[in-house]
Structures are given as C-alpha cells and as structure tokens.
Amino acid sequence: MFYKEVELSRDAIVDEKYLREHLGLSQNFINKHSRQMGVFKRKPRMFFLQNVLEFLHNRAKESQRKVFKEQLAQTARKYEVNQMFKEIQSKHIKKGGKSSGKEKEKRNDL
C-alpha cells in the first residue's frame, strides 16, 4: 500500500468518503470513532481534517506506548528470572555442587 502525503489545511473539511479513500479508514472504524474524531455534522458526516489527523496520531502514539510498555515488562521479567537463577546457582555452588559424597557411597554399595 502506498501512502500519500495529505495536504493539510486547518480549515479543511472532509466527509466519510474522503476518510475511506484517502486515509484508508474502514467504515466500522469511522462509525466507532466519529465522535472522538470531532464530527460536527450528521448527514453527511463531516470532519475537520486537522482534528481527524490529530486523533489518528494520538492513537498511533498510544499503540506505540503500549508496545513499549509490554517490551519493558518482558525485559523486567527476564531480568528477575536471571537474578533468581544466579541466586539459586550461587547457593547451590556454596553447598558443594550437584551431589554430596554420601550419595556416591550409597550408589557404589548397590
């Protein structure tokens, strides 16, 4: 899909057809978010292009923030797991390794 650069005028007024054809928004998206995009006329629905673009920009930023927060949480979980692993490993090494000498003697007796 090729994206066009939209000529932006603060006073540009667009309708649903423009949103579908030039911005690639679905009718379902328009129906769901028309109030948040600042619809000011009902039939046909009309929008200020600047308000629609600001709304879409804010949604994109929210989505990026959400992805970043998920990545950050995943990194934090990995760090905690690695710290627990190192702690357990250091305790295990202090105890003397995998098995004690008593276990080896029992195995030899069998």
C-alpha positions in Angstrom: 0.0 0.0 0.0 1.3 3.4 -0.9 0.8 6.3 1.4 0.0 9.8 0.2 1.0 12.9 1.9 -2.1 14.7 2.8 -2.3 18.4 2.1 -3.2 19.9 5.5 -5.2 23.0 5.9 -6.5 24.0 9.3 -9.9 24.6 7.8 -10.1 21.6 5.5 -13.5 19.8 5.9 -13.8 16.2 4.8 -16.5 13.6 4.6 -16.6 9.9 5.2 -15.8 9.1 1.6 -12.5 11.1 1.9 -11.6 9.3 5.1 -12.2 5.9 3.5 -10.4 6.7 0.2 -7.6 8.9 1.2 -6.8 7.9 4.8 -7.8 4.2 4.3 -10.1 4.1 7.3 -12.8 1.5 7.4 -16.5 2.3 7.7 -16.6 0.4 11.0 -13.7 2.5 12.4 -15.4 5.7 11.3 -18.7 4.6 12.9 -16.9 3.7 16.1 -14.7 6.8 16.5 -16.6 9.5 14.7 -17.4 11.3 17.9 -13.8 11.2 19.0 -12.6 12.5 15.6 -14.8 15.5 16.1 -17.8 15.0 13.8 -19.7 18.3 13.5 -22.4 17.4 11.0 -24.5 14.3 11.0 -25.9 13.8 7.4 -23.5 13.5 5.7 -20.9 13.3 8.5 -18.3 16.0 8.2 -15.0 16.4 10.0 -12.2 18.9 10.2 -9.2 17.1 8.6 -6.9 18.5 11.3 -8.9 17.0 14.1 -9.0 13.6 12.4 -5.3 13.6 11.8 -4.6 14.6 15.4 -6.9 11.8 16.6 -5.1 9.2 14.4 -1.7 10.5 15.5 -2.7 10.1 19.2 -4.0 6.6 18.6 -0.7 5.7 16.9 1.3 7.1 19.9 -0.9 5.2 22.4 -0.3 2.0 20.4 3.5 2.6 20.4 3.4 3.3 24.1 1.5 0.1 24.8 4.0 -2.0 22.8 6.9 -0.3 24.6 5.4 -1.0 28.0 4.9 -4.7 27.1 8.5 -4.9 25.9 9.7 -3.2 29.1 7.7 -5.6 31.3 9.0 -8.6 29.4 12.6 -7.3 29.9 11.9 -6.8 33.6 10.6 -10.3 33.9 13.6 -11.8 32.2 15.9 -9.8 34.5 14.1 -11.1 37.6 14.3 -14.7 36.3 18.0 -14.3 35.6 18.6 -12.8 39.1 16.7 -15.7 40.7 18.7 -18.2 38.6 22.0 -16.6 39.7 20.9 -16.6 43.3 19.9 -20.3 43.2 23.1 -21.2 41.3 25.3 -19.4 43.9 23.6 -21.1 46.8 24.0 -24.5 45.1 27.7 -23.9 44.4 28.2 -22.9 48.1 26.6 -26.3 49.2 29.3 -28.2 47.3 28.0 -28.9 43.8 25.5 -31.4 42.4 25.7 -34.3 44.9 27.4 -35.0 48.2 29.9 -37.7 48.9 27.3 -39.7 50.9 25.2 -40.2 47.8 28.1 -41.6 45.9 28.9 -44.1 48.6 25.3 -45.3 48.6 25.4 -45.8 44.9 28.6 -47.8 45.0 27.1 -50.1 47.6 24.2 -51.1 45.4 
